[in-house]
Amino acid sequence: MLHTATPQQIKDGLVTDVYFERTEQILKAKGIDKVVRAEFIAKGLPAKWPWAIFAGVEECAALLRELPVDVRIMKEGTIFHPYEPVMEIHGKYLDFGRYETALLGLICQASGVATMAARCRKAASGRPVVSFGARRIHPTVAPMVDRNAYIGGCDGMSIGLGARLVGQEPAGTMPHALILLMGNTVAATKAFHEVIDPKISRVSLIDTFNDEKVEALNVARALGKDLFAVRLDTPGSRRGDFLRIMEEVRWELDLHGYGHVKIFVSGGLDEYQILKYNPFADAYGVGTAISDAPVVDFSMDIIEIDGKPMAKRGKMSGSKKVLRCRRCFKTSVLPVQKRTPSSCPCGGRMDEILIELFQNGKMRWRLPKADQIRKFVFKQLEKLDLEV
């Protein structure tokens, strides 16, 4: 059996920290069912990220749908920073309190994955990035990871279910297993070319048996113009100077008339290695850095009880609005009752980005599809740098 929760078990509130169950038991026994307002916020971001991408909205909506609560939330794919509320729930505590654990889990991991994918895309400067991380995570969550990697910026993903979830075809090259079973790289590459649909790009893995630059020329001579790229996945124990190896491969391919053949790089990459390899790499396969991305440490905190601002130490009480300037992209957090400025000091228009999704459990607007979210992310990334 697979040791995972079903969607119904999550909706039944079975995936919750036990102290919420006990809190519910106590409140019911004492006849307490107050109306509260709770916000979701991250006080900081992992790995000194200057910004992050809010993700997991569609799954939160599936969990909150039909509950008698009001929900304000940032649109999926919105760039956010520490101390900016990304979601607010207003209703009777007993109607939604037990879902705190699940809601946090849905947005913490999804936002981390989407952000790391965006960082890799930003580092790649237009070079394609493919998500290769399915083998590093539990298979039941692999499609979720691929979806968030896609909206964050990955151009493809290696598993079929994840690709179909966002309306794409899976992307991949060939494994070492095929080359080992065929006996040599050229034979495996020729077999791939003979059997696999011509619409699939021919990318040959060249580090199984021989020196990479030698193998690159072998497969280039065998396939000629039909060879799209060579892939380097050389393990760390054999690499030496990986950038130098790429430079040698590029030199030999160009020297012998195979300038059309691209170099696809994979194997333990993150955004910083991508920056290093950009001079010679044309595309990247990123696995663990995306699938095992650090989670964004959101918390859910009560900020109002029965209409009165109230919060624990270290939290700012009361409902808030989050405003963002269209021109300079700066964000302001204000008390909800404070008048919204007509414009930013830079002269740009200020938009409220924490908007109502549910009113008494009824959805107010249609959730966007993955492609729409992805385009929204790209538009925002144009205004941002990888680091501060």
N, C-alpha and C positions, 0 to 999 in steps of 0.2 A: 504494500500500500504506500501511497504518497502521503507524507506527513505535512499536509497543508490544509488550510481552512477553505471551506467552500464559500462562495458568495453569500449563500443563505446564512451560514454560521456567522459571518461578519455582520450581516444585517440584523441577526438575532442578538447581537451584542456579546457574542461568546469570545471574541478576540478583544478582551479588555483587561486592563490591570485590575487585580482583585480588589484593590482598595476603592475603585469606583463602584464595584458591585456592593461592597459593604457600605459605602456612602449612600447609595441608593436605598439600601435596606434600612439604614438609620433614618433617613429623611422620610421615608414612607411610614415608618413606625411612629415618628413624632409629628406626622401630619404637616410637614414642611415641603412646599413646592413653589419656590419663589421664581419670579421672572428675572432672568439674568441676561447680561450681554457679555460675550466672551470673544476675545480676539486671538488671532494666531500671528506670532511675530518671531523673528530670529534676532537675537541680540548680537550675533556675530556670524561670520561665514567661515567655512573651513579653508585651510591652506592659504590664509590671507587673501582670498579672492576679494576683489573690490566690488563685485556685483554678482548676482545670481539670477537664474531664470525660474520663475514660478511655474511648476507643473503639478499634475495630479488632479486638476480641476474636474475633469470628466468623471473620474472615479469617485471623487468627493460628492459630486452631484448625484451619482447613482446611489450613494449611501444615504444622502440627506433628502432625496426626493420623497414627497408625501409626508414628511415630518411637519408638525405644526409650528414651524420656525421661520424667521426671516434670515436671509443670508446675504451679506455683501461680500464681494470677493474680487480680486484682481483677475482679469482675463488670463487664460492659460497662455504661457509664453511671455508674460510681462517681466521685464527686468525690474529687480527690486534690490534694496540695500538693507543693511541692519537697521532695526528699530522702525521699519515701515510695516504696518499691519497688512497682511496679505488676505486675510479673511476675518469676518465678524459674524457671529451667530447670536440671534436675539430670540429668546423664547423661554419656556419653563425649563429649568435645569433638568428635571427628570425626563424630559422629552428628548434630550440629546446628550446629556453628560456622559453616559456610558460609552459613547462613540469617540471620546477624546483620543484614546489609544490608536484606534483604527484610522481616524482622520489624520493624525500626525504621521503615522506610518505611510499613508498614501502620498502626502506632500513632501515629506522629508527625503525619501529615496528618489522619487521622481524628479524633484528639483535638483538634486545632486547630479543625477545622470544627465539631465538636459543641460545643466551648466557645464559639465565637463565636455560634453559633445560640442557645445558652443565654443568653448575655449580651444579645443582641438581644431575646429573649423577656422577660428580666428587666426590661430597660429599657422595654419596651412595656406593662408592667403590665396584662396581660390582653388587650391589643389583638392581633388576629391578625397573624402574621408569615409571609410566603410567601417561599420560596427562589426567586430569579430568576437564579441565578448560572451556569447551564449554559453560557451563551455566553462565559463568561470562562475556561473550562478546556477541556482536551482532551476530546472527546466520549466517549472510552472510560472515563473516570473520573467522568463526570457522575452516573451512577446512584449510585456510591459516595458522592459528595459529598452528594447529595440524601438518602440514607439517614441519614448522620450528622447532617445538618441537621435531619432529622425527629426523631431520637432526642434531639437537643439542645434542641429546642423549636419548630422551625418547624411551622406548622399546615398547610402545603401546599407543593408544589413544581411547577414549570412544565413539566417534561418527563414524558411518559407512562411511560417505562421506570423512571425514578426513583420515580414515584408507585406504580406497580404493585409495585415491590420491597418496599414497606412496606404494601401492601394499601390504597392510597388512590387517589382519582381526581386527575388533574392539575388545577392551579388556574392561572387566568390571566385577563386582561382582553381588550384588543384592541391591536394594534400601530399605530403611526403609518402603516405601509404601507397598512393597510385604509382609513384615513381619506383618505390621499392618492389612492388609486386610486378611491375612491367620490366624491371631489370635495369633500366637506364632512363635518363631524363628525356632524351630525344624520342625514344619509343613511346614514352608516356604522353609527351606533347603531341606526337603524331596521332596517337590513338584518341586523344581528346578532340583533336581537329576532325578526325574521321567520324566520330560518333555523336558529338554534342552539337546541338542546334547552332547553325551558323550565326544567329543573332547574338550569341554569347561571345564576348571578347575572349580571345586566346591569350591567356596569361600563364607563362611557364615558370614554375618554381625551380630555381637554378642552384640551390645550395645543398642538394642531397648527397652527391658523391664527389664532385670535382670543384676545382677553383671556379669562383663565380664568373670571372670574365671569360674563361674558357668555355664554360657551359652556356653563357649568354650567346656567344658566337655560334656554338653548336646548334642551339635551337633556332637562332635567327637564320642560319643557313638552311635549316630543315623546313621552316615555314615561310621564310621570306616576308612578303608584304602582309601575309595573314597573321603574323605574330603581332599582337597589340602591345604586350608588355612582358617584361621579366620581373619575377618577384623575388626579393631577397628577404629571407626570414632566418638568417644565420643566427644560431644560438650564441649567447654571450660568451660561452667558453671557447668559441672558435672565431670570434669576430676580429680581434685586433682592433684596428682603426676602421670602424664601420663606414664612416664618411669617406675614407680613402678608398675602401673597396667599391663604394658606389661610384666614386670618381673614375676609378679604373674601368669599371663596367661601361660607364657612359663614354669614356674615351675610345675604348675598343669598338663599341657599337657604331659610333660616329665615324671612326677611321675606316671601318670596313663597309660603309654604306648602309647602315641600319639606323639612321638617325630617327626614323619614325617609331622605333621601339621605345616604349616608355619604361620607367623604373618604378615599380610598386614595392613599397617597403612595409614590413610588419614585424612584430615581435617585441613586446615590452615597451611600446611607445607611449609617451604622454605629450602634452602640449610643448614642453620645453625641448624634448628630443626632436619633435617636428620642426621647431624653429631651427635647430641645428642642421637637420637634414634637407631643408628646403633647397639648398643650392643644386642638388642632384636628384632629389626624389620628385616624382610626378604625381604620386597618389599614395595614400596611407591606409593600412588596416589597423585599427586600434581596438584592442580587446579589454584587458583587465582595467586599464585606466578609466574606461567608461562604465563597464558593467559593475565594477567595484568602486565607483566614484564615492568620495566622502559624502555622507548625508548632510543636508542642511538642518541644523539643530533648531527646529521650530519648537515653540511651546504654546499651549493654549492657556489663557489666563482670564479669569473673571475680572471685568473692569467696571461692572455696574450691577446693582441688585435693586430690584423694584424701583427702577428709575433714578436711583441715587448713585453717583460715581463712587466706586469702591474697588480697591485693588490691594494685593499684598505688597509688602516692602519690595522696592526695586522695580515696580511697575507703575506706569502712568495710567491713572484711572480715567474713565469716561470714554464715550464713543468718539471716534476720530475720522477725519477725512484725509485722504492722501491725494495731493495735487502734483501734477507733473507738467513742466513747461515743454511745449512742442518745439521750441527753438533751441534752448540750451540744455534741455533734458534734466534739469535739476528738479528735485522732489522736495515738497514741503508736507509736513504732517501737522494738522491743526485740529483743535477741538471741533466737533461736528457742528456746534452751534455758532461758531465764528464765521463771519461773512467771508465768502470766497473772493480773493483778490481778482480784479478784472484782468490783470496781466502780471507777468513776472517782471522783476526789476530790469531784465534784459529787453523787455518789450514783447516777449512771446506770450501766447495764450496759455492759460493754465487749465488742464483737464483733470476732472476727478477720475482716478483710476481704481478706486474701490467702489464697485457698483453693485446694485441689487441683482442677485440671481434668482433668489426664491422669496416669495411673499406668502407667508403661511403655507409653505410647502409647495406652492405652485411656481413653476419656472417662468421667468419673465422674458427670457431671450434664448434663442437656439444656440447650442454650443457649436463652435466652429470645428471643421474637420482638420485633420492633421496637416494637410497641405497649407491651409489658411493660417494655422498657428505658426508653422514654419516660416512663411513669408513675413508674418508679423515679427517674429524673432529676428530675421535677417535685417529688416528695416531698422530695428533698434540697435543691432550690433554695429551698424554703420556709424553710430554716434559714440561708440565705446572703444577703448583700447584694452588689450589683454590685461595689462596691469595699470595701476594708478599713474 
